[in-house]
């Protein structure tokens, strides 16, 4: 299809260096007022003002904001077993460990996911993907991790592959076998299984290897072993780091050359400086402390001041069930003090960098994939300003109107 979008109140270009944006670069959205964009066969072919282009379809975006589709670089897409019953427990003041004892928590989801047949998991995941698209997310990362045994981890990764082939969303897969220590094994026993049994079998089904490096889950030493083994099998390291306590996860991410370290609520300045030096992206997940009713959020302002490139993600999972990157941007502005422009960069280009797709999506440049959203608002500042609604009016994926 030949498509022309014209007269955008703001065409948020995000043109800039093809590397994660830092500091003031995150505020530079390269906005074109009354902007236009031409698309041919799913690819951006021209950007500017008053473009003359013979198109099969023309969209008049007067009064609207046009920007790259959101990229969600941290989700736990495939799972069975919703946990809405936990909200009453949280409201009664029960801790996460208390909820585990009451039969909730991650092992509830693990059991349900192990029991679920492929069709059920695919159908449930498609609904989530449809919701993500409706809210403007056009590319996402998806982690395994609700199997905690080889056959179920493989099942989840194969479902990622199936969904990527059949759904309009582009899905990048991450192996997170080390999401928790299953009850049937000690931590060391399970690390041996992850390293010796799982990673050799999943290496062709995932792009990244992740680990939950946290007190009471996997130590720095165990996490290092898992990530290095993954790297030897061609899986790029990612890490759940320093969410509850500072375990040194940020420093480990820098040491192993991780593409990103995620959460980072408790990371030390030293660890963050090491991340900045090595170019590790900090993927911040404001929905997680919100859903856990925590008072503390990741210190995004400090990270930006320390030259850490910052991205945003939903952390979509049964304990933080949201498909809306708009909501993440709103939480990031109100609770992490990001500017609206920084939040846009974090939810698009830097998010694309966090999953290795900056050359394809995340900004508008000639030759890049035409993943476009049109928002019913006059400028990007309305995204955090007008909260609690879906501002996305039109989604274009690979040049096709959805």
C-alpha positions in Angstrom: 0.0 0.0 0.0 1.1 3.6 -0.7 0.0 5.7 2.2 0.4 9.4 3.0 -0.1 11.0 6.4 -0.3 14.8 6.3 -0.9 17.9 8.4 0.1 16.3 11.7 0.0 18.9 14.5 3.2 17.2 15.7 5.1 14.6 13.8 7.3 13.2 16.5 10.3 12.1 14.4 12.9 11.0 17.0 15.5 11.4 14.4 19.0 11.2 15.9 22.0 9.0 16.7 21.4 5.3 16.2 22.4 4.4 19.7 20.6 4.7 23.0 19.9 8.4 23.8 21.2 9.9 27.0 20.8 13.1 29.0 19.5 16.0 27.0 19.3 13.8 23.9 16.2 12.2 25.4 14.4 15.6 25.2 15.1 16.0 21.5 12.2 14.6 19.7 12.9 16.3 16.3 9.3 17.4 16.0 7.9 18.5 12.7 5.0 20.8 12.9 2.3 20.2 10.2 4.4 17.2 9.4 3.8 14.6 6.7 5.1 11.1 6.0 4.9 8.8 2.9 4.9 5.1 3.2 5.4 2.5 0.5 5.1 -1.3 1.0 5.5 -1.0 4.7 8.6 1.3 4.6 9.0 5.0 5.3 10.0 6.7 2.0 9.7 10.4 2.8 9.3 12.7 5.9 8.8 16.4 6.0 6.2 19.1 5.3 3.8 19.4 2.4 5.0 16.1 0.8 3.6 15.5 -2.7 3.1 11.8 -2.9 0.7 9.8 -5.0 -0.9 7.5 -2.4 -3.7 5.0 -2.5 -4.9 6.4 0.9 -4.3 9.7 2.5 -4.8 10.4 6.2 -5.4 14.0 7.3 -3.8 14.1 10.8 -4.8 17.8 11.5 -4.9 18.4 15.3 -3.3 15.0 15.9 0.1 13.7 17.1 1.9 11.2 14.9 4.7 9.2 16.4 6.5 5.8 16.2 4.6 2.9 17.6 5.5 2.1 21.2 8.1 -0.6 21.9 7.5 -2.6 25.1 10.9 -4.2 26.0 9.9 -6.2 29.1 6.8 -8.4 29.2 5.8 -11.8 30.5 3.3 -12.3 27.8 2.5 -16.0 28.0 1.0 -17.2 31.2 -2.2 -18.9 32.6 -3.7 -18.1 36.0 -4.9 -14.6 36.7 -4.3 -13.5 40.3 -7.0 -10.9 41.0 -7.6 -12.5 44.3 -4.3 -11.1 45.5 -5.5 -7.5 45.5 -7.6 -8.1 48.6 -4.6 -9.6 50.3 -2.4 -6.6 49.4 -5.1 -4.2 50.7 -5.1 -6.1 54.0 -1.4 -5.5 54.2 -0.1 -9.0 53.4 3.5 -9.0 52.0 4.5 -10.9 48.9 5.8 -13.7 51.1 2.5 -13.8 53.0 0.7 -14.1 49.7 3.0 -17.0 48.6 2.0 -18.8 51.8 -1.7 -18.2 51.0 -1.3 -20.0 47.7 -0.7 -16.9 45.5 2.4 -15.5 43.9 4.5 -16.8 41.1 4.1 -20.5 41.9 0.3 -20.2 41.4 0.9 -18.9 37.9 3.6 -21.5 37.3 1.3 -24.4 38.2 -1.5 -23.0 36.0 0.9 -22.5 33.1 2.3 -26.0 33.4 -1.3 -27.4 33.3 -2.5 -25.2 30.4 -2.6 -26.6 26.9 -1.0 -24.7 24.0 -4.3 -23.5 22.5 -5.4 -21.9 25.8 -2.1 -20.1 26.2 -2.1 -18.9 22.6 -5.7 -17.6 22.8 -5.1 -15.8 26.0 -1.9 -14.2 24.7 -3.6 -13.1 21.5 -6.0 -11.1 23.6 -3.2 -9.4 25.4 -1.4 -8.6 22.1 -4.6 -7.2 20.6 -5.0 -4.9 23.7 -1.3 -3.8 23.3 -1.9 -2.9 19.7 -5.0 -1.0 20.5 -3.0 1.1 23.0 -0.3 1.8 20.5 2.4 -0.9 21.1 3.6 -2.3 17.8 6.7 -4.3 19.0 7.2 -6.2 22.2 9.7 -8.4 24.0 8.2 -11.6 25.6 9.9 -13.6 28.3 9.5 -17.2 29.3 9.7 -18.0 33.0 6.4 -19.4 34.1 7.5 -23.0 33.4 10.5 -23.5 35.6 11.1 -26.8 34.0 12.5 -27.6 30.6 9.4 -28.8 28.8 7.2 -25.9 29.9 9.9 -23.3 29.2 10.3 -24.8 25.7 6.5 -24.7 25.3 6.3 -21.0 26.2 9.2 -20.1 23.8 7.6 -22.1 21.0 4.3 -20.2 21.6 6.3 -16.9 21.3 7.5 -18.1 17.9 4.0 -19.1 16.8 2.5 -15.8 17.9 5.3 -13.9 16.1 4.5 -15.7 12.9 0.7 -15.3 13.1 0.0 -12.1 15.0 0.6 -8.6 13.6 2.8 -7.7 16.6 6.5 -8.2 16.2 7.6 -10.3 19.2 11.2 -10.7 20.4 11.8 -13.7 22.7 13.8 -13.9 25.9 14.6 -17.0 27.8 13.9 -16.5 31.6 14.1 -20.0 32.9 15.8 -18.5 36.0 12.7 -16.5 37.0 12.4 -18.3 40.4 13.6 -21.4 42.1 11.0 -24.2 41.7 9.9 -25.9 44.9 11.2 -29.3 43.7 14.8 -28.1 43.6 17.4 -26.2 45.5 18.8 -23.1 43.9 22.1 -24.7 42.9 20.3 -27.8 41.5 18.1 -25.7 39.4 20.9 -23.5 38.1 22.6 -26.7 36.9 19.4 -27.6 35.0 19.2 -24.1 33.5 22.8 -24.1 32.4 23.2 -27.7 31.3 19.8 -28.7 30.1 17.7 -25.7 29.2 20.0 -23.2 27.6 21.4 -25.7 24.9 17.8 -26.5 23.9 16.4 -22.9 23.9 19.2 -21.2 22.1 17.4 -21.2 18.7 14.1 -20.0 20.2 15.2 -16.9 22.0 17.4 -13.8 21.4 18.1 -13.0 25.0 18.8 -14.8 28.3 17.5 -13.1 31.5 17.8 -14.0 35.2 16.1 -12.7 38.3 19.1 -11.6 40.4 17.6 -10.9 43.7 17.9 -11.7 47.4 16.3 -15.1 48.0 16.1 -15.9 44.3 19.4 -16.1 42.4 22.7 -14.8 43.7 25.1 -12.7 41.7 27.4 -15.7 41.3 24.5 -17.9 40.1 23.2 -15.2 37.8 26.7 -14.7 36.3 27.0 -18.4 35.5 23.6 -18.4 33.8 24.2 -15.3 31.8 27.7 -16.3 30.7 26.4 -19.7 29.6 23.6 -18.1 27.7 26.2 -15.8 26.0 28.3 -18.8 25.0 25.2 -20.1 23.2 24.5 -16.8 21.4 21.9 -15.4 23.8 22.5 -11.7 24.7 22.3 -11.1 28.5 19.5 -9.2 30.2 18.9 -9.1 33.9 16.2 -8.4 36.5 18.4 -6.3 38.8 18.1 -4.7 42.3 14.3 -4.6 42.5 13.9 -5.4 46.2 17.5 -4.9 47.5 20.8 -3.9 46.0 22.4 -7.2 45.2 24.9 -5.7 42.8 22.7 -6.6 39.8 23.5 -3.3 38.0 27.2 -3.9 38.2 26.8 -7.5 37.0 24.9 -6.2 34.0 27.8 -4.0 33.1 30.3 -6.9 33.7 28.6 -9.4 31.4 27.8 -6.9 28.7 24.0 -7.0 29.1 21.9 -5.1 26.7 19.7 -4.0 29.6 19.2 -4.2 33.3 15.6 -3.9 34.4 13.8 -2.6 37.5 16.8 -0.9 39.3 14.8 0.4 42.2 17.6 -0.2 44.7 20.7 0.1 42.5 23.8 1.8 43.9 25.3 4.9 42.2 28.4 2.8 41.6 26.5 0.1 39.8 24.6 2.7 37.7 27.9 4.4 36.8 29.2 1.1 35.6 26.1 0.6 33.5 26.5 4.0 32.0 30.2 3.3 31.1 29.3 0.1 29.3 26.2 1.5 27.6 23.7 -0.8 29.4 20.1 0.4 29.1 18.1 0.9 32.3 14.6 -0.5 31.6 12.3 1.0 34.2 9.0 -0.6 35.0 6.8 1.9 36.9 3.7 -0.4 36.8 5.5 -2.8 39.2 5.8 -0.6 42.2 2.3 0.8 41.4 0.8 -2.7 41.4 2.8 -3.7 44.5 1.6 -0.5 46.3 5.2 0.5 47.0 6.2 4.0 47.9 9.5 3.9 46.0 10.0 4.1 42.3 13.3 3.8 40.3 15.2 7.1 40.4 15.1 7.9 36.7 16.4 11.5 37.2 19.5 10.2 38.9 20.0 7.6 36.2 19.7 10.2 33.4 22.1 12.5 35.2 24.6 9.6 35.4 24.4 9.0 31.7 22.4 5.8 31.9 20.1 5.5 28.8 16.6 5.0 30.1 13.7 3.0 28.6 10.2 2.2 29.8 8.2 -1.1 29.8 5.0 -2.5 31.2 6.3 -5.6 32.9 3.0 -7.2 31.8 2.4 -10.2 34.0 -0.3 -11.5 36.3 1.0 -9.4 39.2 1.2 -6.2 37.1 -1.4 -6.7 34.4 -1.3 -3.8 32.0 -0.9 -3.6 28.3 -0.7 0.2 28.1 2.6 2.0 27.5 0.7 5.2 27.7 0.0 4.4 31.4 3.7 3.6 31.9 4.6 7.1 30.5 2.1 8.7 32.8 3.5 6.9 35.9 7.0 7.7 34.8 6.2 11.4 34.5 4.3 11.7 37.8 6.3 9.3 39.9 9.8 9.2 38.3 9.9 12.9 37.2 10.6 12.2 33.5 9.6 15.0 31.2 7.0 14.1 28.6 9.7 14.2 25.9 12.0 11.8 27.9 9.0 9.5 28.4 8.4 9.4 24.7 12.0 8.6 23.9 12.0 5.9 26.7 8.9 4.3 25.3 10.0 4.3 21.6 13.6 4.6 20.5 15.4 3.7 23.7 13.0 0.8 24.2 13.8 -0.4 20.7 17.5 -0.2 21.6 16.8 -2.4 24.7 15.8 -5.3 22.4 18.3 -4.7 19.6 15.8 -3.2 17.1 16.9 0.4 16.8 17.7 0.1 13.1 14.2 -1.1 12.3 11.7 0.6 14.7 11.5 3.4 17.3 12.0 6.4 15.1 10.9 7.8 11.8 13.6 7.7 9.2 13.7 6.8 5.5 14.0 3.1 5.1 12.7 2.1 8.5 9.7 0.0 9.1 6.4 2.0 9.1 5.1 1.3 12.6 3.1 4.5 13.2 0.5 5.6 15.8 -1.8 8.6 15.5 -3.0 10.0 18.8 -6.1 12.1 19.3 -4.2 15.0 20.9 -2.4 18.1 19.6 1.0 17.3 21.0 3.1 14.7 22.9 2.7 16.5 26.2 -1.0 15.4 26.3 0.1 11.7 26.8 0.9 12.2 30.5 -1.4 15.2 30.8 -4.7 13.5 29.7 -4.4 10.2 31.7 -6.8 7.4 32.2 -7.9 7.1 28.6 -6.5 5.6 25.4 -5.4 8.4 23.2 -4.4 6.2 20.3 -6.9 6.7 17.4 -5.1 4.8 14.6 -2.4 2.1 14.5 -0.3 1.4 11.4 1.8 -1.7 11.4 4.3 -2.3 8.6 2.4 0.2 6.6 -1.0 -1.5 7.1 -3.9 0.2 8.8 -5.2 -2.0 11.7 
